[in-house]
């Protein structure tokens, strides 16, 4: 993750109000405002005939000093909320005790702000405990040393303002937590969508890679064999060389057509030139077998009864299994080998078996020759459909590939 350039910091910071980017300055301005409100409350008479009167009372030095100390503590309300609340609450009680002859408690405004800050920056249990202690302590001090009688509106006002400060701070904290939770869920959902998209892209790449491997490995093997035949008999039997070259031309044309259809999957869906040919399946299996027969590999096809309509994924996978197995037989079984393809369908599964009687061992794997991705791709195709694959040498010589593809699971997955 790259760090932002210096020139990008200012626009990003401009998205937020200045009081979020400069919290200390905001707290200093707030402290000055609370100090001014305390001084106004100290000189105001709330019981005037036409409402509060300012200047009706004298401003004492004790009130100024206590207010200055309490408001100075508010500058640190974010860093030390509990200490600031304890300091402002204590100064409020000191004011009530010292000025019992003239019971006024304007310094309590600083304690209200400190209690709101603590409630908005801590958890709910702490808010309830500390808030209850503050409300009870300040209200009790006001009733003992404040205006008479004990239920005077000034005393009840301290109770109301401190209680509302705790409730408002808790509401702000809850709303902040709710917004953060929504933002976190949105970010998590976005990450999940990106991971799902990357997973689907990787699966699609693997599928296309298997398709390309199947097409290239099959047809290039045929082209290689027929080209070798043509080169061997070119001088002595030109008619046979001409026939081999015709097979080369036909195999290369088929390879180009299948490559065009596979690469067409990478085009945009609205591309009018995108190919619309269906994917190969067991319906064209006879053409595949005929191609191997012309290439010199006798293949016997055993299908007890024509299989009914198969799911597209099963049909394509069965075709690719036969194609890959016959390609391996053609490359590794040796001269004179014969192959048998047997396809049996039941109500629950499709069974594909490819046998040969060649003398060669199992095709070399990736550890042996750096290649051999055919069997790996075959297993990936079958496992993707929750099928089973059995490969290995036969007891009486040759090699076998047995694949079972379940049908019920595929139908359920396609209709879900």
C-alpha positions in Angstrom: 0.0 0.0 0.0 1.6 3.3 -1.1 1.6 6.3 1.1 -0.2 9.4 -0.2 1.9 12.2 -1.7 2.3 15.4 0.3 0.2 17.2 -2.2 -2.7 14.9 -1.5 -2.9 15.5 2.3 -4.6 18.9 2.1 -7.6 17.8 -0.1 -8.1 14.7 2.1 -8.0 16.8 5.3 -10.4 19.3 3.8 -13.1 16.7 3.8 -13.5 17.0 7.6 -14.4 20.0 9.7 -11.6 21.9 11.2 -12.5 20.8 14.8 -11.7 17.2 13.8 -8.3 18.1 12.3 -7.4 20.5 15.1 -9.0 19.1 18.3 -6.8 21.0 20.7 -7.6 24.3 19.2 -11.3 23.5 19.3 -11.1 22.5 23.0 -9.4 25.8 23.7 -12.1 27.8 22.0 -14.7 25.7 23.8 -13.0 26.5 27.1 -13.1 30.2 26.4 -16.8 30.0 25.5 -17.6 28.1 28.7 -15.6 30.6 30.7 -17.6 33.5 29.2 -20.9 31.6 29.9 -19.8 31.1 33.5 -19.1 34.8 34.0 -22.4 35.8 32.4 -24.2 33.4 34.7 -22.4 34.8 37.7 -23.6 38.4 37.2 -27.1 37.5 36.0 -30.2 37.5 38.2 -32.5 34.6 37.0 -35.4 36.0 39.1 -35.9 39.4 37.4 -39.5 40.6 36.8 -39.1 40.3 33.0 -36.6 37.4 32.9 -32.9 37.2 33.7 -31.1 40.5 34.3 -27.4 40.9 33.6 -25.3 43.0 35.9 -27.6 42.7 38.8 -24.9 40.8 40.8 -21.3 41.5 41.5 -18.6 39.3 40.0 -16.5 37.9 42.8 -12.8 37.1 42.4 -13.4 33.6 43.8 -15.8 32.8 40.9 -13.3 34.1 38.4 -10.5 32.1 39.8 -12.5 28.9 40.1 -14.0 29.4 36.6 -10.5 30.0 35.1 -9.2 26.8 36.7 -12.2 24.7 35.6 -12.1 26.0 32.0 -8.4 25.5 31.8 -8.9 21.9 32.6 -11.4 21.5 29.7 -8.5 21.9 27.3 -7.4 18.4 28.3 -10.9 16.9 28.2 -10.1 14.5 25.3 -6.8 13.2 26.7 -7.8 13.0 30.4 -11.6 12.8 30.6 -11.8 11.3 34.1 -9.3 13.7 35.6 -10.9 16.7 34.0 -14.4 15.6 35.3 -12.9 15.1 38.8 -11.3 18.5 38.7 -14.4 20.4 37.4 -16.7 18.6 39.8 -14.4 19.4 42.8 -14.2 23.1 41.8 -18.0 23.2 41.5 -18.3 21.8 45.1 -15.7 24.3 46.3 -17.6 27.1 44.8 -20.8 26.0 46.5 -19.1 25.7 49.9 -17.1 29.0 49.7 -20.0 31.1 48.5 -22.7 29.6 50.7 -23.8 33.2 51.6 -24.5 34.0 48.0 -25.4 30.5 46.6 -24.6 30.4 43.0 -22.9 27.6 41.0 -22.1 28.7 37.4 -18.9 26.7 37.5 -21.1 23.6 37.3 -21.3 24.3 33.5 -17.7 23.1 33.2 -18.6 19.8 35.0 -21.5 19.3 32.6 -19.2 19.6 29.6 -16.6 17.3 31.2 -19.3 14.7 32.0 -20.6 14.8 28.4 -17.0 14.2 27.1 -16.5 11.3 29.4 -19.8 9.7 28.4 -19.1 10.1 24.7 -15.7 8.5 24.9 -16.1 5.5 27.2 -18.4 2.5 27.5 -21.9 2.5 28.8 -21.3 0.8 32.2 -18.6 3.4 32.9 -20.9 6.1 31.9 -23.7 4.9 34.2 -21.3 4.5 37.2 -19.4 7.8 36.8 -22.5 9.7 35.7 -24.5 8.5 38.6 -21.7 9.5 41.0 -21.3 12.9 39.5 -25.1 13.6 39.4 -25.6 12.5 43.0 -22.5 14.3 44.3 -23.1 17.7 42.7 -26.9 17.6 43.4 -26.3 16.7 47.1 -23.7 19.5 47.4 -26.1 22.0 45.8 -28.9 21.0 48.1 -26.7 21.3 51.2 -24.8 24.5 50.4 -26.8 26.0 47.6 -30.0 28.0 47.4 -32.8 27.4 49.9 -35.0 25.5 50.0 -33.2 22.4 49.1 -35.6 21.8 46.2 -34.9 25.3 44.6 -34.8 25.4 40.8 -31.0 26.1 40.9 -30.4 22.9 42.7 -32.7 20.8 40.5 -31.1 22.5 37.5 -27.8 21.0 38.4 -29.4 17.6 38.6 -31.1 18.0 35.2 -28.1 19.4 33.4 -25.7 16.7 34.6 -28.2 13.9 33.9 -28.8 15.2 30.3 -25.0 15.5 29.8 -24.5 11.9 30.6 -27.5 10.8 28.4 -26.4 13.0 25.5 -22.8 11.7 25.7 -23.9 8.1 25.7 -26.2 8.7 22.7 -23.3 10.3 20.8 -21.1 7.3 21.6 -23.8 4.9 20.5 -24.3 6.7 17.3 -20.5 6.8 16.6 -20.3 3.1 17.3 -23.2 2.3 15.0 -21.7 4.3 12.2 -18.4 2.6 12.6 -20.0 -0.8 12.6 -21.9 0.1 9.4 -18.7 1.3 7.8 -16.8 -1.8 8.9 -19.5 -4.1 7.5 -19.4 -2.1 4.2 -15.7 -2.4 4.0 -15.8 -6.1 4.8 -18.5 -6.7 2.2 -16.4 -4.8 -0.4 -13.4 -7.0 0.5 -15.5 -10.1 0.2 -16.8 -9.0 -3.2 -13.3 -8.4 -4.4 -12.1 -11.7 -3.1 -15.0 -13.5 -4.7 -14.3 -11.7 -8.0 -10.6 -12.7 -7.9 -11.6 -16.3 -7.1 -14.0 -16.4 -10.0 -11.4 -14.9 -12.3 -8.8 -17.5 -11.2 -11.3 -20.4 -11.7 -12.2 -19.0 -15.2 -8.5 -18.8 -16.1 -8.0 -22.4 -15.0 -11.0 -23.6 -17.0 -9.8 -21.8 -20.1 -6.3 -23.1 -19.5 -7.6 -26.7 -19.4 -9.6 -26.1 -22.6 -6.5 -24.8 -24.4 -4.4 -27.6 -23.2 -6.9 -30.2 -24.3 -7.2 -28.7 -27.7 -3.5 -28.1 -28.3 -2.3 -31.4 -26.9 -4.8 -33.4 -28.9 -4.5 -31.8 -32.3 -0.7 -31.0 -32.2 -0.1 -34.7 -31.3 -2.0 -35.7 -34.4 -0.2 -33.1 -36.5 3.2 -34.3 -35.2 2.5 -37.9 -35.9 1.1 -37.3 -39.4 3.9 -34.9 -40.3 6.4 -37.6 -39.2 4.6 -40.2 -41.4 4.6 -37.8 -44.4 8.3 -37.0 -44.0 9.2 -40.7 -43.8 7.3 -41.9 -46.9 7.7 -38.7 -49.0 10.2 -40.2 -51.4 9.0 -43.8 -51.6 5.2 -43.5 -51.3 4.1 -40.0 -52.2 0.4 -41.0 -52.3 0.6 -42.0 -48.6 2.5 -38.8 -47.8 -0.2 -36.8 -49.5 -2.9 -38.5 -47.4 -0.9 -37.8 -44.2 -0.6 -34.2 -45.2 -4.3 -34.1 -45.7 -4.8 -35.4 -42.2 -2.4 -32.7 -41.0 -4.4 -30.0 -42.7 -7.7 -31.3 -41.3 -6.3 -31.6 -37.7 -4.8 -28.1 -37.8 -8.1 -26.7 -39.1 -10.0 -28.4 -36.3 -7.5 -27.1 -33.8 -7.9 -23.6 -35.1 -11.7 -23.8 -34.9 -11.6 -25.0 -31.3 -9.0 -22.4 -30.4 -11.2 -19.7 -31.9 -14.2 -20.9 -29.9 -12.2 -21.1 -26.7 -10.5 -17.7 -27.1 -13.8 -16.2 -28.0 -14.8 -16.7 -24.3 -12.4 -13.9 -23.5 -14.2 -11.4 -25.7 -16.8 -8.9 -24.4 -20.4 -10.2 -24.3 -21.6 -7.5 -26.6 -19.0 -8.3 -29.3 -20.9 -9.2 -32.5 -18.0 -11.3 -33.7 -18.0 -13.5 -30.7 -18.4 -17.2 -31.7 -21.6 -19.0 -30.9 -20.6 -22.6 -31.7 -21.6 -25.0 -28.9 -18.9 -26.7 -26.9 -18.0 -30.2 -28.0 -19.6 -33.2 -26.3 -20.4 -36.8 -26.7 -22.5 -36.1 -29.7 -19.4 -35.6 -31.8 -17.4 -38.4 -30.1 -17.5 -40.4 -33.3 -15.6 -37.6 -35.1 -13.0 -37.6 -32.4 -12.5 -41.4 -32.6 -12.4 -41.2 -36.4 -9.5 -38.7 -36.2 -7.5 -41.0 -34.0 -8.2 -43.9 -36.3 -6.9 -42.0 -39.3 -3.8 -41.1 -37.2 -3.0 -44.8 -36.8 -4.6 -45.6 -33.5 -7.5 -48.1 -33.8 -10.2 -47.2 -31.4 -13.2 -49.3 -30.5 -16.2 -47.3 -29.2 -18.6 -49.2 -26.9 -21.8 -47.4 -26.1 -24.6 -49.9 -25.0 -27.2 -47.3 -25.7 -27.0 -43.6 -26.8 -26.9 -41.5 -23.7 -29.8 -39.2 -23.1 -29.4 -35.5 -22.9 -26.6 -34.7 -20.4 -25.9 -31.6 -18.4 -23.6 -29.4 -20.4 -20.8 -29.6 -17.9 -20.9 -33.4 -17.7 -21.1 -33.7 -21.5 -18.1 -31.4 -22.1 -16.0 -33.1 -19.3 -16.7 -36.6 -20.6 -15.6 -35.5 -24.1 -12.4 -33.9 -22.7 -11.6 -37.0 -20.7 -11.9 -39.3 -23.7 -9.8 -36.8 -25.8 -7.1 -36.6 -23.2 -7.0 -40.3 -22.6 -6.7 -41.2 -26.3 -4.1 -38.5 -26.8 -2.0 -40.1 -24.0 -2.5 -43.5 -25.6 -1.4 -42.2 -29.0 1.7 -40.6 -27.5 2.8 -43.2 -24.9 1.3 -46.7 -25.7 3.7 -47.4 -28.6 3.1 -48.8 -32.1 0.4 -51.4 -32.6 -1.6 -50.4 -29.6 -5.4 -50.4 -29.6 -7.8 -48.5 -27.5 -11.3 -49.1 -26.2 -13.7 -46.3 -25.2 -16.7 -47.5 -23.1 -19.4 -45.1 -22.0 -22.2 -46.3 -19.7 -24.9 -44.1 -18.2 -27.1 -45.0 -15.2 -29.7 -43.0 -13.4 -27.2 -41.5 -11.0 -23.9 -41.3 -12.9 -22.1 -41.4 -16.2 -19.1 -43.8 -16.4 -16.3 -43.2 -19.0 -13.6 -45.9 -19.4 -10.7 -45.7 -21.8 -8.5 -48.8 -22.0 -5.4 -49.7 -24.2 -3.2 -52.7 -24.6 0.0 -50.9 -25.2 3.3 -51.9 -23.5 4.2 -48.4 -22.2 3.9 -47.5 -18.6 1.8 -44.6 -17.2 2.5 -41.3 -19.0 5.2 -39.4 -17.3 4.1 -36.9 -14.7 5.3 -33.4 -14.0 8.0 -34.7 -11.7 9.5 -36.8 -14.5 9.5 -34.7 -17.6 8.4 -31.2 -16.6 5.1 -31.7 -18.4 2.2 -34.2 -18.1 -0.5 -31.6 -17.2 -3.1 -33.7 -19.1 -4.0 -36.0 -16.3 -3.9 -33.1 -13.8 -6.3 -31.1 -15.9 -8.5 -34.2 -16.3 -8.6 -34.7 -12.5 -9.4 -31.0 -11.9 -12.3 -31.2 -14.4 -13.7 -34.4 -12.8 -13.3 -33.2 -9.2 -15.0 -29.9 -10.1 -18.1 -32.0 -10.8 -17.5 -34.1 -7.6 -16.6 -37.1 -9.7 -14.0 -39.8 -9.3 -10.9 -40.7 -11.4 -9.0 -44.0 -11.4 -5.8 -44.2 -13.5 -3.1 -46.8 -13.7 -1.6 -49.8 -15.5 -3.8 -52.8 -16.2 -3.0 -56.3 -14.9 -2.6 -57.8 -18.4 -0.7 -54.8 -19.8 -1.7 -51.4 -21.0 -3.2 -48.5 -19.2 -6.7 -47.6 -18.0 -8.6 -44.4 -17.2 -11.9 -44.8 -15.4 -14.0 -41.7 -14.6 -17.4 -41.5 -12.9 -19.4 -38.3 -13.1 -22.5 -37.9 -10.9 -25.6 -36.6 -12.6 -27.9 -35.7 -9.7 -25.4 -33.3 -8.0 -24.9 -31.5 -11.3 -28.6 -31.0 -11.9 -29.0 -29.7 -8.4 -26.2 -27.2 -8.8 -27.4 -26.0 -12.1 -31.0 -25.4 -11.0 -30.0 -23.8 -7.7 
